[in-house]
Amino acid sequence: MIAIGEAARQSGVGIETIRYYEREGIVPRPARAANNRRLYSAQDVGRLRFLKRCRDLGFSLSDAKALLDLSEGGAADCADVSALAQRHMESVRRKIAELQRLEAALSELTANCAEGSVDCPMLSRLRMA
């Protein structure tokens, strides 16, 4: 059993984030020592690592919790996991498309910039919008 600081180090999840996950019921509250300090098991650290990997992949906290629940449910239904991942991938693709539109708009605006000009065409176009 280890303290919260070591659990944070081993999992890569910040101490305040661990406390938040506990408050919100994302992870179970850990055991407590006689001095009331939290004590984390290897399984607790594994849960935190799992959540961190999910969050690093951009899953929402609720989706990461759902995946954690599925992984700990014993007979995780691969179809449920796949459906959740497919929805997330569609969301990522929409975000990428939006960022590409944003990049194109910014490229057009900056291409119209004339160095040394007192009137900046980019600022003029932004004022018109």
N, C-alpha and C positions, 0 to 999 in steps of 0.2 A: 504494500500500500504506500502511496506517495502523496505528497502535499500538492495543492493546487498549482503552485509555481512550477513544479516538476512536470505535472500533467500538461500544463500549458507549453512547456518547452518540448516535451516529447510529441505532443500532438500538433504543434504549430498554431494552436488556437489561443488567443489572448485571454488573460485571467478574467477580465470584465465580460468577455463574450461567453466564457464558460459559465459564469454566474448568471448571465442573461438566459442562456439555454436552460439552466436549472430552474430559474424563476418561471419561465414560459412553458415548462414541461416538455421541452425538446429532448432533454436527456433526464434520466432519473436523478434525484438528489443522491449524492454519494454518502457513504458511511461517515460517521463522525468519530473523532478520537475523544478521549476523556476530556481534553481541553477544548472541545467543540470545533476543532479544526477539521476541515474536509479531508477525507482520505479517499484517494482514487485507486481503483484496481486497474489491471491491464485491460480488462473489458471496457471500463469507463474510458480509458485513453483511446482504445480502438474505436469506440463510438465517436469520440471527438475527431479523430483522424478521418473517419468516414464522412462526417459532416463537412469537414474542411475540404475534402476532395470534391464533394458535391457542390459546395459553394464556389470553389475555384473553377468549376465547370459552368458556373453561372446559374445553377438551379436556385429557385427561390427557397427560402427557409422552409416553407410549408412542403414543397416538393422534396427537399432534402430529408425532412422528417418522415415523409411518406416512404421514401426509399429506405431510410433507416428501419422503419417499422417493418417493411417488406423483408428486409435482409435478416431481421431478427425473428420473423414470424415462423421460422422453421421451413415451411414449404412455400417459399417465395414463388409466386406465379410470374414466370418470365414474360408472359403477355402483358401483365399489368406494368411491369418495369419498362418493357419496350414501349408501351403506349405513352407512359409518362415521358420517356426520353424522346419519343417522336414529337410530342407536343412542344417540348423544350427546344428541339432542333428547329421546328417551324418558327418559333419565336425568335431564335437566334438568326435565322435566315431573313425574317422581316426586319430585324434591327440592322443587319448588314446592308440590306437594300436601302433602308433609310439613310444609313451613313454614306453609302455610295452616292445617293441623290444630294446629300449635304456637301460631299466632296466636290461634286460637279458644279454645284451652285457657287461654292467658294472659289473654285478654280476659275470660273467665268468672271466672278467679281475681281479677283486679283489680276487676271490677265488684262483687265481694262485699266489697270493702274499705270499712270504715266509718271515716271520718276521726275522729280523736280517740279511737278505741277502744283500750283497753289490750290487749285480745286481738285480734290480727290474724287474721281469718278465712283469709286467704291462707296465712299460716304454719301455721295449724292444719291446713288441707287438705294442705299439702305434707308435714307430719309423718305424716299418715295413709297416704300412698302408699307 
